[in-house]
Amino acid sequence: MRRRWVGTAAFATVALSAIGLAAGGAAHAAPPEPTVFLLEFDLLEQGVPQTRSDDFSLGREAQLTGFSWLEREGVMQDVDLRIEVCASSGVCVDPQNLAGPVTFAAGATTVTVTATLTAPPGEDPTGSVLGRLTFTADDRLGATGVDVGAAVMWAAAVLMVGFLLIALVRSRRFADRADADAP
């Protein structure tokens, strides 16, 4: 009876460790998704700047690491575009000229685009821009601040202890069977 309990405890340790590692690590380790914004401009006049903004929220502290224009529709092909991304903490950057990652606090963030038409407007002085800001974040688990690497090492140690217990129980069973079969 005791051997069966040890085997069951070892198996439970292994299973719970694997489940805990999967649930805890997957819940908070992924970096935030890229933020896509769409801004529409209308009635642009040559030489007259027009500004549009979009707000979004970062769920946790992250670093702005990249930016790209995905689409420039209509008259937006013939404009000078200036972009600025600002956090509620006061950090503002031009993502087109990033020298390296810039840290943004969790919370409200604003992307502002100013368009200035450089050529005479055609028939339709309207257009839109679609852009993407890429943020990455530290891989930390929840509010505890536990490093994922340390959690993985701990879980691996627990798994190894569980496997060792299973191996010991099995070798003990094998030895008991060998003793029982001996003349």
C-alpha positions as CSV (number, residue, x, y, z in Angstrom):
1,M,0.0,0.0,0.0
2,R,2.8,2.4,0.9
3,R,4.6,1.9,-2.5
4,R,1.4,2.6,-4.3
5,W,1.0,5.9,-2.4
6,V,4.5,7.0,-3.2
7,G,4.0,6.3,-6.9
8,T,0.7,8.2,-6.9
9,A,2.4,11.1,-5.1
10,A,5.2,11.2,-7.5
11,F,2.9,11.2,-10.5
12,A,0.8,13.9,-8.9
13,T,3.9,16.0,-8.4
14,V,4.9,15.7,-12.0
15,A,1.4,16.4,-13.3
16,L,0.8,19.4,-11.1
17,S,4.2,20.9,-11.9
18,A,3.6,20.6,-15.6
19,I,0.2,22.1,-15.3
20,G,1.5,25.0,-13.1
21,L,4.3,25.7,-15.5
22,A,2.0,25.8,-18.5
23,A,-0.7,27.9,-16.9
24,G,1.6,30.3,-15.1
25,G,4.1,30.8,-17.9
26,A,1.6,31.1,-20.7
27,A,-0.7,33.6,-18.9
28,H,1.8,36.4,-18.7
29,A,4.9,35.7,-20.7
30,A,3.7,36.8,-24.1
31,P,4.7,40.3,-25.2
32,P,1.9,42.7,-26.1
33,E,0.5,42.5,-29.6
34,P,1.5,45.2,-32.2
35,T,-0.8,48.2,-32.0
36,V,-2.4,49.0,-35.3
37,F,-4.0,52.5,-35.9
38,L,-6.0,54.0,-38.7
39,L,-6.3,57.7,-39.1
40,E,-8.4,59.5,-41.8
41,F,-7.8,62.9,-43.2
42,D,-10.2,65.0,-45.2
43,L,-10.1,68.3,-47.2
44,L,-6.3,68.6,-47.1
45,E,-4.9,71.8,-48.5
46,Q,-1.4,72.3,-49.9
47,G,1.0,73.6,-47.1
48,V,-1.7,73.4,-44.4
49,P,-0.9,70.8,-41.7
50,Q,-3.7,68.6,-40.4
51,T,-3.4,66.5,-37.3
52,R,-5.2,63.4,-36.2
53,S,-4.8,61.2,-33.0
54,D,-5.7,57.8,-31.8
55,D,-5.6,56.6,-28.2
56,F,-4.9,53.1,-27.0
57,S,-3.9,51.5,-23.7
58,L,-0.9,49.4,-22.9
59,G,-1.8,46.6,-20.4
60,R,1.7,46.7,-18.9
61,E,5.0,48.4,-19.2
62,A,6.5,47.8,-22.6
63,Q,9.2,49.0,-25.0
64,L,8.4,50.6,-28.3
65,T,10.8,48.7,-30.7
66,G,9.4,49.3,-34.1
67,F,7.1,51.2,-36.5
68,S,5.9,50.8,-40.0
69,W,3.3,52.3,-42.4
70,L,1.0,49.5,-43.6
71,E,-1.0,51.6,-46.0
72,R,-1.2,55.1,-47.3
73,E,-4.5,55.6,-49.2
74,G,-5.8,58.4,-51.4
75,V,-4.0,61.7,-51.2
76,M,-1.7,60.4,-48.4
77,Q,0.8,59.3,-51.1
78,D,1.6,63.0,-51.6
79,V,2.0,64.2,-48.1
80,D,4.7,64.8,-45.5
81,L,3.8,62.7,-42.5
82,R,5.1,63.4,-39.0
83,I,4.3,60.9,-36.2
84,E,4.6,61.1,-32.5
85,V,3.8,58.5,-29.8
86,C,3.2,59.7,-26.3
87,A,2.6,57.9,-23.0
88,S,0.5,59.4,-20.1
89,S,3.8,59.5,-18.2
90,G,5.1,62.3,-20.6
91,V,7.4,60.1,-22.7
92,C,7.1,61.1,-26.4
93,V,9.0,59.8,-29.3
94,D,9.1,59.9,-33.1
95,P,8.9,56.1,-33.9
96,Q,10.3,56.7,-37.4
97,N,13.6,57.7,-35.8
98,L,14.1,55.2,-33.0
99,A,17.7,54.9,-31.9
100,G,16.7,51.9,-29.7
101,P,13.8,50.7,-27.6
102,V,11.9,53.3,-25.6
103,T,10.1,52.3,-22.4
104,F,6.4,53.2,-22.1
105,A,4.5,52.8,-18.8
106,A,1.3,50.8,-18.7
107,G,-1.8,52.9,-19.4
108,A,-3.0,55.5,-21.9
109,T,-0.9,56.1,-25.0
110,T,-1.6,58.4,-27.9
111,V,-0.3,58.2,-31.5
112,T,-0.5,61.6,-33.3
113,V,0.0,62.0,-37.1
114,T,0.4,65.4,-38.8
115,A,-0.1,65.4,-42.6
116,T,1.0,68.3,-44.8
117,L,0.1,68.1,-48.5
118,T,3.2,68.9,-50.5
119,A,1.6,69.0,-54.0
120,P,-1.7,70.7,-55.2
121,P,-4.6,68.5,-54.2
122,G,-6.2,66.4,-56.8
123,E,-9.9,65.8,-57.2
124,D,-10.3,64.1,-53.8
125,P,-8.2,65.8,-51.0
126,T,-8.9,62.9,-48.6
127,G,-7.0,59.9,-47.5
128,S,-6.1,57.6,-44.7
129,V,-3.0,56.0,-43.1
130,L,-2.7,52.7,-41.5
131,G,0.3,52.2,-39.2
132,R,1.7,49.6,-36.8
133,L,3.6,50.2,-33.6
134,T,5.5,47.2,-32.2
135,F,5.9,46.9,-28.4
136,T,7.8,44.2,-26.5
137,A,7.7,43.5,-22.8
138,D,9.7,41.9,-20.1
139,D,8.7,38.2,-19.6
140,R,7.5,38.4,-16.1
141,L,4.8,36.3,-14.3
142,G,1.9,38.3,-12.9
143,A,2.2,40.9,-10.2
144,T,4.8,38.8,-8.2
145,G,7.6,39.8,-10.5
146,V,8.9,36.3,-10.7
147,D,11.3,35.9,-13.6
148,V,10.2,33.2,-16.1
149,G,13.6,31.8,-16.3
150,A,13.6,31.2,-12.5
151,A,10.1,29.7,-12.7
152,V,11.2,27.3,-15.4
153,M,14.2,26.2,-13.4
154,W,12.1,25.6,-10.3
155,A,9.5,23.7,-12.3
156,A,12.2,21.6,-14.0
157,A,13.7,20.8,-10.5
158,V,10.2,19.7,-9.3
159,L,9.7,17.6,-12.4
160,M,13.1,15.9,-11.9
161,V,12.2,15.1,-8.3
162,G,8.9,13.6,-9.5
163,F,10.6,11.5,-12.1
164,L,13.2,10.3,-9.6
165,L,10.4,9.2,-7.2
166,I,8.7,7.3,-10.0
167,A,12.0,5.7,-11.0
168,L,12.7,4.7,-7.3
169,V,9.2,3.2,-6.9
170,R,9.6,1.2,-10.2
171,S,13.0,-0.1,-9.3
172,R,11.8,-1.1,-5.8
173,R,8.9,-3.0,-7.5
174,F,11.3,-4.7,-9.8
175,A,13.6,-5.7,-6.9
176,D,10.5,-7.0,-4.9
177,R,9.4,-9.1,-7.9
178,A,13.0,-10.4,-8.3
179,D,13.1,-11.4,-4.6
180,A,9.7,-13.1,-4.9
181,D,10.7,-15.1,-8.0
182,A,14.1,-16.2,-6.4
183,P,14.2,-19.8,-5.2
